[in-house]
């Protein structure tokens, strides 16, 4: 057999060989570093036997999939350590993830002290250097093995696998785990790892199932890489919107109000108001008309749309269908409401496209384990819109929605932080969707063609579509690497029929329109969280809830400070006066900590000459200026939504 290697060179062998044996034949050094293999583009275990011509790449921890394999093995080391220290803990699952790995256990909550003990035990496991042996068992024997080991979650996993699934296990010393792999050959190569945190997690993500204990960790090939990651993690904690947003008094949460129901405080509310006004004005420029629709509706509406059958578990239902004459639900979306705005009067082909926009408050019954700050909440507000279009207008209107989304990302300064995903249906689970196969394939291809034409890099994900259509999801990661959807643009060729929507074409015939479901900026709460982390609270001036703080040197100049504040406010600038009886140095330090873009220090000379001494968050001490000149400059900065770069401290003027 002929093996083509990554560099284009070749190897020929008379007999079948494992990936590991081929790695050793190429180089002993490569074999020591090998974590996994890649055969014709598919990642495989080092134990995989190669018996035919193929392209082979030996993966090390310098490769993404090689590092994932090392981390997966580290999760097994974690599980073995936990079982040694907490024999009654029950195993569930332990995958590698983008930032490291985790393992879920049925156990009592783990403290930081517990994690330190587990980490120490993991070092012992690694030092022992046990080989990982892979074996398979028939279904009955596999179940018996896990029953004998008192691992009920593993038994459940086996029972839920297809009848023809290969049931593979990995054993290291006395520890055995049900696992598809791939894994390292032994535990020894794991040199640099750290357990980072623990939290609760529902079994299979279902709040009706058992609450488990999840331990997170990470692993790298080198100690230097681990240290760099841990430093980055500490910096991430400083940017974490859930911490920083509370410290800056942008939002808070209260137990008696409920999980996933944040309270936006005056500063946070001002920021969202600023974004909302901007978005609504921008949409009007682009031909949108606004609607305002109810926050709830009878179940009848959701039965027509299909949400009652496909999404009821995610809705807040008011009433009981068996007892009450009418059952209502808080709306998880605005689309069916806007459809009835459309249906309120007959429409001609000349009326289309119709672009409806609404600042919509929505409600979704998220699992309590999923709640997090402002990114995953149960009540939220989005820049929602629905475009009712003729089929021949669909492509251009979809491009227009993409252009609006791109404009929003650029204006917020986050366009380089996103990825684009074509979220498709899952043909293996057709019951989850409405519509015929041909419609889904055609609409997905249309979106694919649009993204290619716009030269937008994207990846595709099966199963990410809504039940009525594929979509483009614009994704961004938080400071910890978790990805969330920020903006969605969805192609819908199906729901118009569900709601009997039509327009009259030039021949006098009734025709079904197409619909685009889209957000221009997405969820305001989630976007605020994103911006807190992106800018570490140092927002562009136009977004700041406090843009200027006036600092009188003493009470003697308070009247002039208030006069300056009044003139700033007259020009639409968000300004305050620090009227406390504190020294000016203290006031300056406090203003810096509050991340206010500009502070204006005023005293005797400033009052006499109509001046202000400007201290900028961006450049430092800008010296004395005429108040009118400062107002002109900051108004331009706000009007153009400029994103100023902050100079390093050593380059700022003192």
ZAMARGU-4260 file (C-alpha; in steps of 0.2 Angstrom, whole numbers, plus 5000, padded with zeros to 4 digits):
<rodrens>
0) 5000/5000/5000 | 5006/5018/4996 | 5005/5031/5010 | 5005/5050/5004 | 5011/5061/5018
5) 5007/5079/5022 | 5023/5086/5013 | 5019/5076/4997 | 5032/5063/5000 | 5027/5044/5000
10) 5029/5028/5009 | 5026/5011/5004 | 5022/4996/5015 | 5019/4977/5011 | 5008/4974/5026
15) 4994/4984/5035 | 5001/4995/5049 | 4994/5006/5063 | 4995/5025/5062 | 5007/5024/5077
20) 5019/5011/5068 | 5020/5022/5052 | 5024/5037/5063 | 5038/5028/5072 | 5044/5022/5054
25) 5045/5040/5049 | 5054/5047/5064 | 5055/5042/5082 | 5054/5060/5087 | 5037/5061/5077
30) 5031/5045/5086 | 5034/5053/5103 | 5024/5069/5099 | 5010/5060/5089 | 4993/5062/5097
35) 4981/5056/5083 | 4981/5053/5064 | 4971/5060/5049 | 4967/5048/5035 | 4960/5056/5020
40) 4954/5071/5030 | 4946/5061/5044 | 4954/5061/5062 | 4958/5044/5068 | 4965/5035/5083
45) 4984/5031/5083 | 4979/5013/5085 | 4969/5013/5068 | 4976/5001/5056 | 4980/5007/5038
50) 4977/4994/5025 | 4975/5003/5009 | 4982/5018/4999 | 4978/5034/5008 | 4984/5052/5012
55) 4990/5052/5030 | 4994/5066/5042 | 5002/5063/5059 | 4994/5075/5071 | 5004/5082/5086
60) 4998/5094/5099 | 5003/5108/5088 | 4988/5104/5077 | 4971/5108/5083 | 4964/5090/5082
65) 4980/5083/5090 | 4978/5095/5104 | 4960/5090/5106 | 4965/5072/5107 | 4977/5076/5121
70) 4964/5086/5130 | 4952/5071/5128 | 4964/5060/5136 | 4966/5073/5150 | 4947/5071/5153
75) 4949/5053/5156 | 4964/5056/5168 | 4952/5068/5177 | 4939/5055/5178 | 4951/5042/5185
80) 4957/5054/5198 | 4939/5058/5204 | 4935/5040/5205 | 4950/5037/5216 | 4946/5051/5228
85) 4927/5050/5227 | 4923/5032/5223 | 4904/5035/5224 | 4905/5048/5210 | 4896/5042/5194
90) 4904/5045/5177 | 4894/5053/5163 | 4903/5061/5148 | 4920/5070/5147 | 4923/5078/5130
95) 4937/5090/5124 | 4931/5108/5120 | 4939/5123/5111 | 4947/5129/5127 | 4951/5112/5135
100) 4940/5098/5142 | 4927/5094/5155 | 4919/5079/5164 | 4902/5078/5171 | 4899/5068/5187
105) 4885/5063/5198 | 4893/5069/5214 | 4892/5082/5228 | 4898/5100/5222 | 4916/5101/5221
110) 4925/5115/5230 | 4941/5124/5225 | 4950/5113/5238 | 4943/5098/5230 | 4949/5103/5213
115) 4967/5105/5220 | 4966/5088/5227 | 4960/5081/5211 | 4974/5090/5201 | 4987/5082/5213
120) 4979/5065/5210 | 4979/5068/5191 | 4998/5071/5192 | 5000/5054/5200 | 4990/5046/5187
125) 5001/5054/5173 | 5017/5049/5182 | 5011/5031/5182 | 5011/5032/5163 | 4998/5019/5161
130) 4995/5014/5143 | 4977/5017/5135 | 4971/5001/5128 | 4956/5001/5116 | 4944/4987/5116
135) 4926/4983/5109 | 4912/4973/5117 | 4895/4966/5110 | 4880/4976/5117 | 4875/4964/5131
140) 4893/4963/5137 | 4895/4981/5137 | 4880/4984/5147 | 4885/4971/5160 | 4902/4979/5161
145) 4895/4996/5166 | 4882/4988/5177 | 4896/4979/5186 | 4905/4995/5189 | 4889/5003/5195
150) 4889/5016/5181 | 4871/5019/5177 | 4874/5034/5165 | 4886/5024/5154 | 4872/5010/5154
155) 4860/5023/5148 | 4872/5029/5134 | 4874/5012/5128 | 4856/5008/5127 | 4852/5024/5117
160) 4866/5020/5104 | 4860/5012/5088 | 4859/4993/5087 | 4873/4993/5075 | 4885/5005/5084
165) 4902/4999/5088 | 4904/5000/5107 | 4922/5004/5111 | 4931/5007/5128 | 4947/5013/5133
170) 4956/5007/5148 | 4971/5014/5158 | 4976/5004/5173 | 4960/4999/5182 | 4950/5014/5175
175) 4938/5010/5160 | 4927/5022/5151 | 4915/5020/5136 | 4922/5031/5123 | 4924/5032/5104
180) 4941/5041/5105 | 4953/5045/5099 | 4966/5045/5113 | 4985/5046/5116 | 4994/5030/5118
185) 4997/5033/5136 | 4994/5046/5150 | 5013/5051/5150 | 5013/5065/5137 | 5001/5076/5147
190) 5013/5088/5154 | 5004/5105/5156 | 4986/5105/5163 | 4975/5114/5175 | 4958/5112/5182
195) 4950/5129/5181 | 4932/5128/5188 | 4917/5118/5192 | 4899/5121/5190 | 4882/5112/5189
200) 4876/5105/5173 | 4860/5095/5169 | 4862/5077/5162 | 4860/5079/5143 | 4856/5098/5146
205) 4838/5094/5151 | 4832/5103/5167 | 4820/5088/5170 | 4835/5077/5173 | 4848/5075/5186
210) 4859/5090/5191 | 4877/5084/5189 | 4894/5092/5194 | 4905/5098/5179 | 4924/5100/5181
215) 4932/5111/5168 | 4951/5110/5164 | 4963/5114/5150 | 4979/5106/5144 | 4993/5111/5132
220) 5009/5103/5125 | 5020/5115/5134 | 5020/5124/5151 | 5023/5141/5143 | 5007/5139/5133
225) 4997/5134/5148 | 5004/5149/5158 | 5000/5161/5143 | 4982/5154/5143 | 4980/5156/5162
230) 4986/5174/5160 | 4973/5176/5146 | 4960/5168/5157 | 4963/5181/5172 | 4962/5195/5159
235) 4946/5188/5153 | 4939/5188/5171 | 4942/5206/5172 | 4932/5209/5155 | 4918/5197/5160
240) 4903/5207/5157 | 4894/5198/5172 | 4907/5205/5183 | 4912/5222/5175 | 4894/5226/5170
245) 4888/5225/5188 | 4904/5235/5194 | 4900/5249/5182 | 4881/5249/5187 | 4875/5244/5170
250) 4864/5230/5176 | 4860/5219/5191 | 4850/5203/5195 | 4839/5200/5210 | 4834/5182/5216
255) 4816/5187/5221 | 4813/5194/5203 | 4820/5178/5195 | 4835/5170/5185 | 4837/5176/5168
260) 4828/5193/5172 | 4841/5206/5173 | 4837/5224/5179 | 4845/5237/5168 | 4851/5251/5178
265) 4851/5269/5172 | 4868/5268/5164 | 4864/5252/5155 | 4847/5258/5150 | 4855/5274/5142
270) 4867/5263/5132 | 4853/5252/5125 | 4842/5268/5122 | 4856/5275/5112 | 4858/5259/5101
275) 4839/5257/5099 | 4837/5275/5093 | 4852/5273/5081 | 4845/5256/5074 | 4827/5262/5072
280) 4833/5278/5063 | 4844/5268/5052 | 4831/5255/5047 | 4819/5270/5042 | 4833/5276/5031
285) 4833/5259/5023 | 4814/5259/5019 | 4807/5250/5035 | 4790/5254/5043 | 4788/5251/5061
290) 4775/5240/5070 | 4770/5238/5088 | 4762/5222/5093 | 4756/5212/5108 | 4768/5203/5120
295) 4757/5188/5121 | 4744/5179/5110 | 4732/5165/5111 | 4738/5147/5108 | 4728/5147/5092
300) 4741/5159/5084 | 4756/5148/5088 | 4747/5133/5082 | 4745/5141/5065 | 4764/5146/5064
305) 4769/5128/5070 | 4778/5135/5086 | 4765/5126/5097 | 4771/5109/5090 | 4789/5113/5087
310) 4793/5125/5101 | 4781/5124/5115 | 4793/5118/5128 | 4803/5135/5126 | 4788/5146/5129
315) 4780/5153/5144 | 4762/5146/5143 | 4748/5155/5153 | 4734/5143/5157 | 4730/5125/5155
320) 4722/5118/5138 | 4712/5105/5148 | 4704/5117/5160 | 4704/5135/5152 | 4693/5141/5138
325) 4708/5151/5131 | 4726/5148/5134 | 4739/5162/5130 | 4758/5162/5129 | 4771/5175/5130
330) 4778/5178/5113 | 4795/5170/5109 | 4795/5179/5092 | 4786/5193/5083 | 4784/5185/5065
335) 4766/5179/5066 | 4760/5196/5073 | 4768/5205/5059 | 4760/5193/5047 | 4743/5199/5052
340) 4748/5217/5050 | 4752/5212/5032 | 4735/5203/5030 | 4725/5218/5037 | 4723/5224/5019
345) 4725/5217/5002 | 4742/5218/4994 | 4748/5220/4976 | 4764/5216/4968 | 4768/5234/4968
350) 4767/5235/4987 | 4782/5223/4989 | 4794/5223/4996 | 4787/5227/5013 | 4800/5229/5027
355) 4792/5228/5044 | 4803/5233/5059 | 4800/5232/5077 | 4809/5234/5094 | 4802/5217/5101
360) 4802/5211/5119 | 4802/5192/5118 | 4801/5178/5131 | 4809/5161/5130 | 4809/5148/5144
365) 4828/5144/5145 | 4834/5131/5156 | 4840/5138/5173 | 4857/5130/5170 | 4859/5140/5154
370) 4856/5157/5162 | 4871/5169/5161 | 4872/5188/5164 | 4865/5197/5149 | 4869/5184/5136
375) 4857/5170/5141 | 4841/5177/5148 | 4822/5174/5148 | 4816/5191/5143 | 4825/5201/5130
380) 4823/5214/5117 | 4829/5213/5099 | 4830/5223/5083 | 4817/5212/5074 | 4811/5213/5057
385) 4802/5204/5043 | 4802/5207/5025 | 4788/5202/5014 | 4794/5200/4996 | 4790/5193/4979
390) 4801/5178/4975 | 4810/5188/4962 | 4815/5201/4975 | 4821/5188/4988 | 4840/5188/4983
395) 4842/5206/4983 | 4833/5209/4999 | 4843/5196/5008 | 4859/5205/5002 | 4851/5221/5009
400) 4849/5212/5026 | 4867/5206/5025 | 4873/5224/5021 | 4863/5231/5036 | 4870/5218/5048
405) 4888/5222/5041 | 4885/5241/5044 | 4880/5238/5062 | 4895/5227/5065 | 4907/5240/5058
410) 4899/5254/5067 | 4900/5245/5084 | 4918/5240/5080 | 4916/5221/5081 | 4916/5216/5062
415) 4932/5207/5064 | 4926/5197/5079 | 4912/5187/5070 | 4911/5171/5060 | 4897/5167/5048
420) 4887/5150/5049 | 4875/5143/5036 | 4863/5134/5048 | 4854/5120/5038 | 4841/5108/5042
425) 4845/5090/5047 | 4838/5078/5034 | 4840/5064/5046 | 4827/5072/5057 | 4813/5078/5045
430) 4800/5077/5059 | 4808/5093/5066 | 4804/5103/5051 | 4790/5108/5039 | 4791/5109/5020
435) 4798/5097/5007 | 4816/5092/5004 | 4817/5101/4987 | 4812/5118/4996 | 4825/5116/5009
440) 4839/5111/4997 | 4835/5126/4985 | 4834/5139/4999 | 4850/5133/5007 | 4859/5134/4990
445) 4852/5152/4987 | 4860/5157/5004 | 4876/5148/4999 | 4877/5157/4983 | 4874/5174/4991
450) 4888/5172/5004 | 4900/5167/4990 | 4895/5181/4979 | 4898/5193/4994 | 4915/5185/4997
455) 4910/5181/5015 | 4919/5166/5022 | 4907/5154/5031 | 4905/5137/5037 | 4890/5126/5037
460) 4881/5117/5052 | 4868/5103/5050 | 4853/5105/5062 | 4855/5123/5066 | 4840/5129/5055
465) 4823/5134/5062 | 4809/5122/5058 | 4803/5133/5044 | 4819/5138/5035 | 4838/5139/5034
470) 4848/5155/5040 | 4864/5164/5041 | 4869/5165/5060 | 4883/5178/5063 | 4892/5171/5078
475) 4904/5179/5091 | 4914/5172/5106 | 4913/5179/5123 | 4929/5181/5133 | 4929/5163/5138
480) 4928/5157/5121 | 4909/5152/5121 | 4900/5156/5105 | 4884/5165/5104 | 4873/5170/5089
485) 4872/5189/5088 | 4863/5192/5072 | 4852/5180/5062 | 4845/5182/5044 | 4833/5168/5039
490) 4826/5163/5022 | 4807/5157/5023 | 4798/5150/5009 | 4785/5141/5019 | 4776/5151/5033
495) 4766/5162/5020 | 4756/5147/5016 | 4753/5143/5034 | 4746/5160/5037 | 4737/5161/5020
500) 4747/5176/5015 | 4747/5182/4997 | 4748/5196/4985 | 4740/5199/4968 | 4752/5199/4954
505) 4752/5208/4937 | 4740/5195/4930 | 4728/5197/4944 | 4733/5180/4952 | 4735/5177/4970
510) 4754/5172/4974 | 4762/5167/4990 | 4776/5179/4995 | 4793/5174/5003 | 4798/5181/5020
515) 4815/5186/5027 | 4816/5185/5046 | 4831/5195/5052 | 4839/5205/5066 | 4849/5221/5061
520) 4859/5221/5077 | 4852/5206/5087 | 4847/5206/5105 | 4851/5222/5114 | 4855/5214/5130
525) 4867/5201/5122 | 4875/5215/5112 | 4878/5226/5128 | 4887/5211/5136 | 4897/5209/5120
530) 4902/5227/5120 | 4907/5227/5139 | 4919/5213/5135 | 4925/5219/5119 | 4930/5236/5126
535) 4933/5231/5144 | 4920/5245/5149 | 4929/5258/5139 | 4916/5261/5126 | 4917/5273/5111
540) 4911/5290/5116 | 4894/5289/5106 | 4889/5274/5116 | 4895/5280/5134 | 4881/5283/5146
545) 4892/5297/5153 | 4902/5306/5140 | 4909/5321/5150 | 4912/5324/5168 | 4915/5342/5174
550) 4927/5343/5189 | 4927/5360/5198 | 4944/5363/5207 | 4934/5369/5222 | 4916/5374/5227
555) 4921/5392/5222 | 4919/5386/5204 | 4904/5376/5205 | 4893/5389/5197 | 4904/5389/5182
560) 4905/5370/5181 | 4886/5369/5181 | 4886/5382/5167 | 4898/5371/5157 | 4887/5356/5160
565) 4871/5365/5154 | 4880/5370/5138 | 4886/5352/5135 | 4868/5346/5138 | 4861/5359/5127
570) 4872/5351/5113 | 4866/5333/5117 | 4881/5328/5126 | 4879/5317/5141 | 4887/5327/5155
575) 4888/5327/5174 | 4896/5338/5187 | 4906/5330/5201 | 4900/5342/5215 | 4908/5333/5230
580) 4919/5341/5242 | 4934/5331/5237 | 4952/5336/5231 | 4954/5337/5212 | 4966/5323/5212
585) 4954/5311/5219 | 4940/5317/5207 | 4952/5314/5192 | 4956/5296/5198 | 4938/5292/5201
590) 4933/5298/5184 | 4947/5287/5176 | 4940/5272/5186 | 4923/5276/5179 | 4930/5275/5161
595) 4922/5292/5156 | 4929/5297/5139 | 4932/5316/5144 | 4934/5326/5160 | 4934/5345/5160
600) 4944/5353/5175 | 4938/5371/5178 | 4945/5384/5190 | 4949/5402/5191 | 4958/5404/5174
605) 4945/5393/5165 | 4931/5403/5172 | 4939/5420/5168 | 4942/5415/5150 | 4928/5404/5145
610) 4940/5389/5144 | 4940/5371/5150 | 4955/5360/5154 | 4953/5344/5144 | 4959/5327/5150
615) 4955/5313/5138 | 4954/5294/5141 | 4962/5292/5123 | 4977/5304/5123 | 4979/5311/5141
620) 4980/5329/5145 | 4975/5339/5130 | 4977/5356/5139 | 4965/5371/5139 | 4953/5374/5125
625) 4938/5385/5122 | 4922/5377/5127 | 4915/5379/5110 | 4929/5371/5102 | 4928/5356/5113
630) 4909/5355/5110 | 4912/5355/5091 | 4925/5341/5092 | 4915/5329/5103 | 4899/5332/5094
635) 4908/5327/5078 | 4915/5312/5087 | 4898/5307/5093 | 4889/5311/5076 | 4901/5300/5066
640) 4901/5286/5079 | 4920/5287/5079 | 4930/5273/5088 | 4945/5282/5095 | 4960/5271/5099
645) 4967/5274/5117 | 4986/5277/5117 | 4997/5267/5129 | 4999/5276/5146 | 5017/5280/5142
650) 5012/5290/5126 | 4999/5300/5134 | 5002/5318/5139 | 5003/5321/5157
</rodrens>
